[in-house]
Structure formats: structure tokens, C-alpha cells
Amino acid sequence: MSKLRLLFLKLVPVVFVFLTTLVCAQKVLVSGEVVDDIGNFLPGVSVVVKGTSNGTSTDFDGKYVLNIKTPNATITFSYLGYAPQEIVVAAQKKINVILKESFDQLDEIQVVAFSKQKKNSVIGSITTLKVSELKQPTSNITNTLAGQISGLISYQRSGEPGADNAAFFIRGVTTFGFNNSPLILLDGLQITTSDLARLEPDNIASFSIMKDATATSLYGARGANGVVLVTTKIGKKGKAKVSVRYESSMSSPSKINSFLGSVDYMELYNRAQRSRDQSANLLYSKQKIEGTRNGLNPNIYPDVDWYRELFKDFALNKRLNVNINGGGEVAQYYLSVTNANETGLLKVDPLNNFNSNIDINRSNLRANININLSKTTKVAAKFYSLFERYNGPIVSASDIFYQVSQANPANFPKTYDSDEATANFNHTLFGNKGNGGFPNPYAESVRGYKDRFSNTTLAQFQIKQDLSFITEGLKLRAMASVRTYTESQNERSYTPFYYGSNETQTPEGVVNALYQIQEGTEFLNSPSVGNNGNSNFYYEAVLEYNKTVKEKHEFGGLLVTYFQEALNTISGGNAAFSTLPARNNGVSGRAAYNYGSRYFGEFNFGYNGSEKFAKKNRFGFFPSVGFGWIISNETYFEENIPSVNLLKLRYTYGLVGNDGISSASDRFFYLSDVNINNGGTGYSFGSNYNNYYNGYIVNRYANENVTWEVATKTNYGLELGLFNKINIIADYFTEKRRNIYMERQYIPETSGLTTSIDSNIGEVFTQGIDLSIDYNHAFSGDFYITARGNFTYSTNEIVANGEPEFQNKNLSRLGYPVNQQWGYVAERLFVDQEDIDNSPEQFNGFSTTNSYLPGDIKYTDINQDGVINESDQTPIGKPNVPEIVYGFGVSAVYKDFDLSLFMQGSARSSFFINPNDISPFVNERNALSIIADNHWSENNPDPNAFWPRLSTYEIENNQKPSTWWLRDGDFLRLKSVEFGYTIPKKTGRVFESAKTRLYLTGLNLLNFAKFKLWDPEMAGNGLGYPPQRV
């Protein structure tokens, strides 16, 4: 018995080990990591054994470990916004997964007004831009928007650092009232276009625009022109993750204007003098021309290339962003710091001990903290501060570009060399001529500098409370936020000493001597100091309810109340109005229902109050409704048409109000503005009329009937998904904008009014389409490609503007776009005097000094009354704001390499070349090369030459806005190209624990347009600071 017991005790451990081994042999330990298509780790990916509850999720670095009971199990990897993958384990112990972005977006979350919704339940017209598309080599986000997002009309007129914001409108310009810009919200707080321009893309989580009434009505009076909604990143659970992005870029003008050199200029100037007066004394002698041609003394025979003297070929810019995010169960954080240095093209001359080139240093700090106080209570604090130090010339760099176009290359050098009389002077001898007054761009650019410091701070505190203990699905959120802006600026400059050169007869012969034209200063004058500041306080409370009943009925409700106050604390216009606090408050709500994720209905409203209107008009109610139907979710559809993964129809209709109908200095329309101490309306009395008292004048009449500008918006939408690869979103929209506040321009002077009368009399009708197409496909062999295209067309017409009924219908603005060009129709240039004699008289040219000759512009007599005058103006060309903006691009990834390019275009716009700016020889102005190459002359009597008959003074007949100066603003440009390489993590120790990507990017590389003089996106601003090629 004892032997058996002993044997049993010996066998037990053996059996135990055998059974344990047997059990363990049935389990497999599988591990790996999950990334997206460009290698970013995906935290929180669901990793589950199919058909079981056995599962886990990836950590902050995208890693997971999972015990599998059977080797033939299938693991499902799923993540919001990405196509799920199923992989059979087999004998694999390490399974790495790349999840591809899904175009079946029915389960995605969409940011909407004051909330978030499932993508499939969104009825309003909302377009979201991938944040990666904002990461371009520019410090201004607004310059990246054109063509990137459907529904947005955008253009950039200037490339000057710090003054290069693009103008943009959601679904075009829909009013000719004071405010036609969209509402811009950053984490719910209203910001300016300049604030948006300075945001760092690395800190942005989502970027959306809201376009129709259902999407914007909850914002009430603030959302009439559409809404740009930007949210910033927040911390995620996991260990601290550090991200660093550094960019260094070179920027140069996209196109430079070409002007004449001295010799060509002087010869053409002399011909211009004789072109209209054969007996005119020539300004430039043959000796002067030949001396310049032979490169003799530059003090006497200057040949100044003003552009090359003032500007560099390129500017260097740098940007650095470092952000950290992480956290635990209780608190999560996202911290970011950014520094950017942006410089201009002006050369820094060593003659000064200060920098007059544009040099901008920006630093911004961001801290987003989320804290879970309990399972039902969460708080969040967000802080952002932007510090900007600007250094630049006294005048804008665009003004200096313009002065270059006005400066003469032959009259004087930028500075004179000292002679015997000036050898001991301590100041610079700036060149000029005669009695002065001619532009010397060099003196203007170096005579001083502007130094400005500004700070923008945004602070926000938010608390969220889950009220499920009252009823399931009920939540409460409250937020308080503030935006402050302060600016201090000083300008320091000296007065340039201007000198000219005169020929003087001496016993040794003729010599050139300098003489002083203007007395200057040898020191910087006292600074001119300015300060500015404003602040905006915003408070909101949101009660939200969502509940699903019997898995098919989904109910949603939202109630919002908000209050906003803006203070202009330092500067600003009419102290009686603009410095008073501006307040706005309102209540908004949403009620939504969907049945079986197929049928959707939504009602929204905004009830808003504005201080600007009298009591009877102070509050406005603006409702909207929307309906949606996802046909592809119908059973019969899914079974019969599997290739169509999404087919959704949407319809919305509603009203949106706008109280931003005038400037801050024009408020409280129910009050009059009377100046009771006006010297211009005073009176004298007494025996000798020596007693004088000021009188009064009405600056604005009280009008209690001024009320809200109202937009009636309709939207028809279609969403189509094909083969889980192609996604199409198309919208047709209309908008009727009424009660536009504008001046009544047709009140007779006999009415006795002392100022104009403004009323809600304008109406504009807008319609258009916006379209986006996305394609996404993964090939075998680690090859992945995406393509996308966006198209926006928006046109409008004026329905009412208070104009009288014109006898000449061509003068009426009704039925034409808000930004329609008006002018004269130019037929050609006059051929000869007989042609002039047999044509209608133009602008009293036969009887006044406004005479014209063969080679000048001939106009069409539109109303056929035998004369050309203001009554012959008519709509010409297209609007000066583009009606079409589009873009298309493709991106490809192969293993560790990626390549992307994007084309952006603009169509249906035109602009005027301003002949007053480019008229050659007027005030001895330089001439564009095209004028020298293509102008009318007796040797070249081309009736369609670019420039009319030459002149050294302005010819009024040729300065009129007309089709002669109208140009097509359409263009297509290669907006961006980027090539990148992601260094594999196994490449050396440096890259073992970090994802590192190197890339080269180009911006505005090529341009295709009919217009060749300058970058067509500048339109009529072609002599200013051009957009930059980076």
C-alpha cells in the first residue's frame, strides 16, 4: 500500500505537467501592431476572435497581444473610419495589420453644430477636409483652401508675408451688404480670418464647412454666410507620444513684371513725345542715350534696374512644431509649441543699422487638458496663445513693389557717389531730379522700419455631465471662453536727403555737380506709436438627448443657449458706437429622428436677439427642416445592387438671419447720430457779423424699421458610394437673400436731407452646385492609391436694389451678379482721322482738352444716341470674384515611398488692368516691356495693338473701364507636389522607436492661363507683391 501511494505521488506531478502542456498546446499567443496606410500607429483598434468575446485593443503605440485558443481562429481588426480586416491565425504568432481608410462612412462620426452625429444621420450639407491636405509649405492655412473643399470659393490677391490672407466665401458671395464672410469657430469660439490663417495644421483634428440652413441655423445670426468649424486635437490614453515636424523652405515670386532698361526707355519716351506733338522738345538727348548705352559714369548716365536693386531672388522660411500627447484613465493632455520665421524679399542694405525687410517671428503655445472627475463628469480646459513679432518697412512691401513700377530707370541712380562738395557729409545722397517728387523706391524702402508686437490668447473651460441617472441618453454641457487681442506698434524713420545732378560750366569745361533737393535728417525721428486691443467673451450651455428604441427608432434632441459680448477697448472709429460693448444672445434647438437608419427627419431653429435693432425687430426666429433617405439600406437594394454601397438623398429648407449688416461704427439703427457742433453749418450774426456759432448736422437718421437680413436656403443632396472605392457627394443649392441693408442711391437732392438714407431694400438670388469625388484602392504588393476632385459653381443675380426704372436698360444692375463688371465696349483703335470724324463723339472729345487721335480707343455707342458718355456703360465680362473653383489630385504609396500632386483652378472671373497704373511715361513712369513690343504707332497702325497711341500724359479717353482693359481671370495651376520617404524603424538605433518621414514639397510650381502679364490670381493687383512659389 505504501508502495502504491509512493508511486501515485510520483505520477501526479508527471500527469499535471502533461495536462498543463496539453492545455497550453491548445493556446497560441499572437501579437503585432496596427497602422494606417501611411504608417501611423492606430491606438484603440478592436482586436477580437471572430464569433467569440475573446478580444483586446491596441495600445497607444498600436500594439496588441491576444491569446488564441485554437490555431484555426480568425481575428477581426476594426477601427472607426477604416475598413475592417479578418485574418486567419494558422501558424502565425506575429500579425501586423495595415488598415485602409473606408469610404463606407455610415458609422463615422461627423462634427455638426454644437454636437456630433453619426455620418449616416447627417442631413445638412457639411464637407470635411482631411487635415493632411492643410500641411503645405506655407505659414497661412487660408492659402491652402482653394480647390481643396467643395462649396468654398477662394482666391489670393497678394503674397506679402503677414498680409497674404486669402479671401474665401462659402457658396460664393450671396449679398452686397457689409458682411459676406463666413463664421469661423475654433473649438466653438469665434475667431477672425487672421486667427485661422495662423493655426498650425499639426494641432488640428478636424476642418469642416457647413453650408445649408440645417447645418448652420443653430448658430443663428452668426451663421448666415456659412460656418467654418475647426476642432483641435486632444490627448489620448497611453504613454507620452512626441511628434516633431520641421520645415525649411525657399519662396520666390510666381511671376515678375518685365520693365524697360534705360536706353529702351529713353528712346521710346522721345517717340511718345513726338507721337502727339511733332515739334515737342525731346527730354532725352542723343548724348544721354549713347552715354548710357556705353555704360559711362552711372551718376550721369544711370541705368537702374529698380527690382534687382531692392529685391532678392528668394526668401528663406522655417517652421518647427513639437507636440506631446498622452495620459491615463483620469487625465489626458495635448501640448504643443510652434515657432515659425517668415521673411520677405527686400534686400537689407548695410548703410543702415536696422532691418527694413519683412521678418516675422511667430510662436504659439497650446495646451488641451481633459480630466475625468468621475464616470459621469468630465471637464476640459483649452489654452492657446500666439505671439507675433513683426519687423518691416515703413510702407507695405506691396507699396514698394508698386513704386518699382512707377520709377524711372534713367533719371537718377538710387544714390549718388559723393563729389568734392559732399565728401564730408555723413548722410546718404539719395537720387532724385529737378525739384524732387519723383519716386525713389530705394529711399522709401530703407528710410525706416516698422516694429509690431501682437498677442492673441484664447482660453476655454468646459464641463460635461452625463444625466443618465435622470433619463438614459441625457447630457449637459457648459462652456465659457474668451479671446483677447492686443497690439503695440511703433514706426521709426528718417527723412531722406535727396540730391540731383546739374551740368555746370567751368573753365575746364562742362562738369556735373550735385545739388540738394530736400533737406533730411541724419537720425531716426521720434517714433510714431500705436496700440490696439479687443476681446470677445462667449458662454454657452447645451442640453442633449439621444435615445434608441427597439433598435430601429433613434431620437435626438438638442437645446442651446448662448451669450456673446465683444469689447473694443483701445482704438476704433466713432467713440459713440464702436467702443461700446457689442452683445448678442440666443436660443437654438434641434429635434431629429431616424427609422432603421433609412429614413431621417430633422427640425432646427434659432431664436436670436440683437442690440442693433429697435424692440419690435430685436428678436428673430429662423427655423429649418431636413429630410434624408438612405436607399442603399433598404433590404431589396442591398440584395440586388451590391456594387452600390451607399445611395443617400437629402433635402433641406430653412431661414438664417444676419445682424452683421453694417460696421461697428454704424450701430443702434433706431437712434439718430447728430453732430451739434459742426462748423460747416454754423451762422454769423451781429452788426458786423463777427459772432459765429457752429450749427448742427445729421450724420444718420433714426430708422426703427431696420431689421434682420434673412437668407432662405434650399439644398438638394446626393451621396453615392460605388464598390467601396468611389464616393461621390453632389449638392444643388439656392439662396434668396432679402432685407439687405444698403444706401438708397436714388433720392433727389431736393428732399433736403443732409446725409444718405440706408434701408433693408436689397435682394440677391444665388444658386449653384458643389461636387466632390473620392477614389481609394489598395493593390497587391504594398501599393495604395487615392484620387480626389472638388468642384464648386456659384452664381447670383441682384433681384432688388432700389434703383429707378432706367430708360437705358443697359444701366440697370438687376439680373446681374453682385460682382459684375461695368464699363464701355471698345471696338478697336481708331484707324485714322476720317475714322474719328465718322464716329460718335466720345466724352466731349471734340470740344474739350479730352481730345483723341488715331490710335486711341474707339467705343461702341450702346444706346445709339450719337455720343459716347456714361449712358453707354454696360455689363462686360464676368464677375471679379470667380464663380467656379475646382481642384483635383492623386496620391500614391508604395512601401515606404509616397507621392502626391494637386491641381487647383479658377474659372468664370475677369478683371480690369488699371491703365492709370501702367500708363507709360506719365510723370516719367517706366513702361512694361509688352507696351514697347506691342503699341500703336504710325509705323505699326495695328487697330488691335495692346497699347494705344503713346503719350507722356494721361489720355482720358483711353483710361475708361472698358473691354480693352478687361482680362480673363481663369487659370489652372500645379498647386502642390510632395514626395516622401518613411525610414523603416529597423534602420539603425535612431529609428527603432520613432516613425521618421523625409519629404520634399513644392507649391505654386506651374501656372496655365490666357493672361500672361502677371499671376492671374492677383487680378487687377498685378503691380503688388506677387503670390509665392515655394
C-alpha angles and dihedrals in degrees: 000000000000090000092053090048090050091049091049092051089051093048096048096072091045092051091045092052090046093051093045090050090048092051094045090049087063092058127075124198108217124186138167145123135269123217137168125248094280096044103264113147114246114216120199097028111159111240110187136163103242114253094013140079091238107118151117139191135242119265127232091286093050093254127138140179122201134177112224119199097199127034093222093059122127120228120210119208115195134170134169111270095012133095110256120240131210119203128182110228099213106154095335118124097174119048119177116189135200112202117205123216110260125230090197092090100171093117098041122113119241124200108234134169109314092338149035129258138185108269092239093057096052111111099170123088106261127158123195124202122211108248090224088067090063093059099095129138095269132095091220118076093194089067091063098054103078111105092357098096130033117241095034124110110197140164138169120219101178138035098198110133109250092015100058102100113146119232113234137178130189107239091349134285106326101173140033089212126112099277123041098149123111125251110258118206127187110193087335097310120114114243136175130255089254090054090052091047091058098048115119112235090216089068097048120101099180138003119195139161123212114210116171136056096263092053096045108028093091088066089059116188092008099057106055093109095044131269133262107204120195125178125188129223123271131202122274129210113267141068119318113288119198122204124188128186123180126180131182117186143176120217130193134170115284088224135000125212116242119226135180125270121233100269095048090043096052094046093049092044091056090049089051090054092052092041091080101019118034091192096051117132107245115242096211121053124217088245090057092049095046093044089054092045090054093048097242126164105337091210089064101025105034123181103185122185094198094189094055091044093055108029137058124222093245144358128227121229132182134194131184128182126182121180133174127194136173141102146160138256094293104037137019127188141196116192126179139175125186132185125186132178119197124181137187134230099253116118116238107231117215092220088082129059091215135068116246095175120102108269116169124183117189128183125177132185126201130185121177113181125183121189128187103213090179140338089281104031126068132171131193133191124193126188129181130172129178121197117192128184113191126191121178148128123304091251122038119277087239089060090052090051088052093049089053088061091051098047123101116233095205108043102074142341121256088255132004124234112242119263128197093282095051101033094109097046117118096206135080116263101226115198126245139137142241110341092343130246096122115125116262103182091187093059090046093052097049103035094094148325142247120227120192134173122191135175129196117189128185121186127179138178123190135179126194124196125189107217097188088126085070096041130336115264097024118129136172127205131181129184137185121188142166136197120197130184127189129176134182122184138177131186123205123186145150129222110252120235106233122203136184134198124239132186110240128190113231133169087260091053136261115343133173117241130185122238129187118251101175131021111229140179129259093211139051111273123232110295123258106226129198135175133193136176144164140169138202125205121196132183129180140170123197128194112193132185129186127170138165119210121198090344093280107064115071119184126189133180135178132185121186133183122182142173127198131188127183124195127195099197107173119020138012141123122268105028090202092066116006097056094051117097114268114218135190130171139169152154123241134180146182132201117188136178135179132181120211092336087286110085121045136184131178138180123193133178141180123200107189138178127207130190091213097077135064118261095265091057100028097105127049132191116211117181131181137184133199139186132194139185125192100203093180090066091063111108094232091052096050091050098047105034108035092158090069104070094174134027115163132167123200135187129180135175130178154123127260125188131215127198095174091095099132143018125285090258091058106062139129094045091190089067126074123229112221128176105209095182104054116150094199094065100040128124138223128217142165133080092295096025090242094137114087129179128183117244134207136260132192111237093181134006120227114254118184091181096068107116146160123318103233130205120199106202131191126183133185114191138188127189118189129180121189129193090340086280108077125057122186126185119183130175133183113198141182132189131188110198113194137171091042108178110234144142119277097234098183104063112126118242089233088075088081096229117154096208141018124282120232124197144159095268106123127101130183130183119207131185137165149123135257123197137182130185125189129186125191127178136161117206127196118270099049093294119140130173136185130183131184142177135189130194130182127182120178126168131171142184134205110248099178135004105155095259120150122244104276121218087215104057092200089073094060117104093198115116094020130104121271091245097040115146118239126198148105128307109240114207099187140291118303110264100207143331092281088058089054094047092052095048131080115274111263121219094332088301094153095058106031141050087271091091122155135200140201107299094040123112120283117208134203119250096231098183092037095228094136097254136075114230142124091303089068095064112117139168109285133180123347132307118291090235112068116251093199128048121170142165140184135183148160134220128194132188124195115178104300097349128086134182130185137172133181132197122202128192143182127201144175099040135111137184142193125251101222105233090195089065098047103031101132122233095008103137084358091294120171121254132235113245091240090063091055090048099044118028134123116262137153088259090048107031093175107162089204099046116141094244128037125230111320122254138170091220133046117279105209092204090062097045097068120116102256145141087272089074098031115111136187111254096197118124144157120209138183092242100184144356124186132182120186142179124199112210111229113246092235092062100107130313094287092067100036096100101022137071107227125186127182119197145173119212135186128194129198092359101155135019131196117194143133090236111077107170096086140340103309092217087070088062109183092353092078097131092058133083105310126226112267133251106215 
